[in-house]
Amino acid sequence: MIGSMYNKYVVPKLLDVCCSTKPIKYQRNKIVPHAKGEVLEIGIGSGLNLPYYNKSLVKKVYGLDPSEELNEIALKNASDINLDIDFIISGAEEIKLPAKSIDTVLITYTLCTIPEFKVALKEIKRVLKDDGIMLFCEHGLAPDKNISKWQNRINPLWGKLFGGCNINRNIPYIIQESGLNIKKLEQMYLPSTPKIVAYNYWGVASQ
């Protein structure tokens, strides 16, 4: 009972705060403005990416997230933003959109949490147009053995505290394993961030 209450009411607000730090905002500004056309945002959450969209490039945004609590916050945050947004309360493992209908899939700080991430990436691949792109920005497994060792040790507890977040996923590997091709990849430790969650991967993938 306590666990379910924690996950329902505490975790969404906790994640909202953790994903609003200055370094993460800087990362969002690197990737989100490149979204264009019909956009599917996976894990839109409370709408933290909304201010960074280039409205002149975006035709429509489909905002996918399984959390009703975060959806309520996102609706409020979207009220002052001039974007055509359709919020969809659903996990990414089953995307209720037609095949080859999306120009840009945007996924930021979400692959760490999706339970069946392999299924979700196959769904992303399904809905992307042949010339579509996936913009991604994620934290994940660090290349330094001393850091990755602690990521693997702490991960089970971390997931329980932070709504299923995994700090040890190899982001480039799981993207490429899905059949998507990484066209551009950058990576580094975010400044002013604990090392176990600081390593970021961001870039562009395509069919």
Residue pairs with C-beta under 8 A, 6 or more apart in sequence:
7 163
8 69
9 69
11 162
11 163
12 45
12 46
12 67
12 69
12 70
12 73
12 163
14 162
14 163
15 45
15 162
15 163
15 165
16 45
16 46
16 48
16 70
16 73
18 162
19 45
19 48
19 109
20 48
21 192
21 193
22 192
23 190
23 191
23 192
23 193
24 109
24 190
27 108
27 137
27 190
27 200
27 202
28 48
28 49
28 52
28 108
28 137
29 52
30 137
30 202
31 106
31 108
31 135
31 136
31 137
31 202
32 49
32 52
32 53
32 106
32 108
32 135
33 52
33 53
33 54
33 57
34 54
34 104
34 135
34 204
35 41
35 53
35 54
35 57
35 58
35 104
35 106
35 135
36 54
36 57
36 58
36 103
36 104
37 57
37 58
37 59
37 102
37 103
37 104
38 59
38 60
38 62
38 101
38 102
38 103
38 104
39 53
39 58
39 59
39 60
39 61
39 62
39 102
39 103
39 104
39 105
39 106
40 61
40 62
40 64
40 95
40 97
40 102
40 104
40 105
40 106
40 124
40 127
41 49
41 61
41 62
41 63
41 64
41 105
41 106
41 107
42 64
42 92
42 105
42 106
42 107
42 110
42 114
42 120
42 124
43 64
43 65
43 92
43 107
43 108
43 109
43 110
43 113
43 114
44 63
44 64
44 65
44 70
44 74
44 87
45 65
45 67
45 70
45 73
45 74
45 110
46 70
46 73
46 74
46 77
47 63
47 73
47 74
47 77
47 78
47 81
48 77
49 106
49 108
50 74
50 77
50 78
50 81
50 83
50 85
51 81
53 61
53 81
53 83
55 82
55 83
58 83
59 84
59 103
60 84
60 85
60 86
61 83
61 84
61 85
61 86
62 85
62 86
62 88
62 97
62 102
63 74
63 85
63 86
63 87
63 88
64 88
64 90
64 92
64 95
65 71
65 74
65 87
65 88
65 89
65 90
66 89
66 90
66 91
67 89
68 89
71 87
71 89
74 87
75 87
78 85
78 87
88 96
90 96
91 114
91 115
91 120
92 110
92 114
92 120
92 123
92 124
93 114
93 115
93 116
93 119
93 120
93 123
94 123
95 123
95 124
95 126
95 127
97 127
98 127
99 126
99 127
100 126
100 127
100 128
100 129
100 130
100 132
101 127
101 129
102 127
102 128
102 129
102 132
103 129
103 132
103 133
104 132
104 133
104 134
104 135
105 124
105 127
105 128
105 132
105 133
105 134
105 135
106 134
106 135
106 136
107 124
107 134
107 135
107 136
107 137
107 138
108 136
108 137
108 138
109 137
109 138
109 139
110 138
111 117
111 120
111 136
111 138
111 140
111 169
111 171
111 174
111 175
112 138
112 139
112 140
112 165
112 166
112 167
112 169
113 163
113 164
113 165
113 166
114 120
115 164
117 169
117 174
118 174
118 177
118 178
121 174
121 175
121 178
121 180
122 178
122 179
124 134
124 178
124 180
125 178
125 179
125 180
125 207
128 134
128 206
128 207
130 207
131 206
131 207
132 206
132 207
133 183
133 204
133 205
133 206
134 175
134 180
134 204
134 205
134 206
135 203
135 204
136 171
136 175
136 201
136 202
136 203
136 204
136 205
137 200
137 201
137 202
138 169
138 171
138 200
138 201
138 202
139 167
139 190
139 197
139 198
139 199
139 200
139 201
140 167
140 168
140 169
140 170
140 171
140 199
140 200
140 201
141 148
141 151
141 167
141 168
141 169
141 170
141 171
141 199
142 148
142 151
142 189
142 195
142 196
142 198
142 199
143 199
147 195
147 196
147 199
148 168
150 196
151 167
151 168
151 196
152 168
154 167
154 196
155 166
155 167
155 168
158 165
158 166
158 167
159 165
159 166
167 196
167 197
171 201
172 182
172 185
172 201
175 182
175 205
176 182
180 205
180 206
180 207
181 205
181 206
181 207
182 203
182 204
182 205
183 203
183 204
183 205
183 206
184 203
184 204
185 201
185 202
185 203
186 201
186 202
186 203
187 199
187 200
187 201
187 202
188 199
188 200
189 195
189 198
189 199
189 200
190 198
190 199
190 200
